[in-house]
C-alpha cells in the first residue's frame, strides 16, 4: 500500500477519505470516483489498518468521523487545496 517514495497510503485512498469527510457520505464520496460505496469503505479501512487507528465510527448503517478522522480530513483538505492553488498558478 505504500508509495515507493513516501510513507503514505496511495493518493486515491487519501482522496476518497477526504471526499467522505467532506460529504459525510459514502455514497457521495463514491460518486466522485464512479465507484460503489463499498469501495470507499474498503479504502478507508485500509488507511485505518495502516495507521492502527479508527478514522470513522460505524453505527448501524451509518458512519461518521472520529477525532483522528477529523484531524486527518482537515489536513488532507488543506494539502489538496494548496496543491490545487499551486497547479492553478503554474497553469497561467
N, C-alpha and C positions, 0 to 999 in steps of 0.2 A: 504494500500500500504506500510505502514511502517513495517520494520523488528521489531520483538518484543524487540530487544536489542539495536538497533541503530535508530537514527532519519534519516533514509535514505530510498530511494526507494529500491525495490528489486534489487538484483545484476544483474539479467538478463536484467532489464531495463537499468541499467548503462552500461552493456556490449554492448547492442545494440546501445545505444547512442554513445559510444566510437567508435564502428565499423563504424557507419555512419560518424562520424567526421574524422576518419582515411581514409576512402574511398571517402568521399564526395559524397556518392551514397546510396540511399535507397536500390536499387537493390542488390548491392554488400554486404551491411551490412546484408540484409535479407538472402542472400545465405550462409553466415557464420552460420546462425542459422536454415537453412532449413525452412524458413517461407516466407510468402508473404511480399512484401514491405509495404503493408498497416499495417501489424503487427508492424513493426519497427516504422512507422509513429505514430501509436497509443501509443506505449510505450514512444516515445519522447514527445508526447502531455501530457501524464500522468506526466512525470517529470516536464514539464513546468507548469502544473497546481499545482503540489506540491510546486514548488519554487515561483510561481507567476511572472515568468519572461520568455520572449521569448528566446529560445535557438537556434531556426532556423528561418530564414526569408524565407517565402514562396512567390514564384513568378511564375505565370503560372503553369507549370507542374514541376517546379524545386524547390529545397530547398538548402539553404546554412547556415552555422553557423553565428550567431550574435556574438558580442563581448563576452557576457557572455557565449555563447555556446563554443566559442574558449577556454575560460578560463577553463570551466568545462572539455572539451575534453582533454586539456593538463594535467590537474590534474588527471583525470581518467587514461590516458595513463601511466603516471608516477606511479601511485598506482599499476596498473596491472603489469607493467614491474617489479617493485620492488617485488611484491608478487611472480611473476614467478621466479625471481632470488633466492628468499628465498627457494621456493619449490625445485628448481634445486639444490641448495646447500644441502638441507636436504636429498634429494634422494641419494646422493653419499655415 
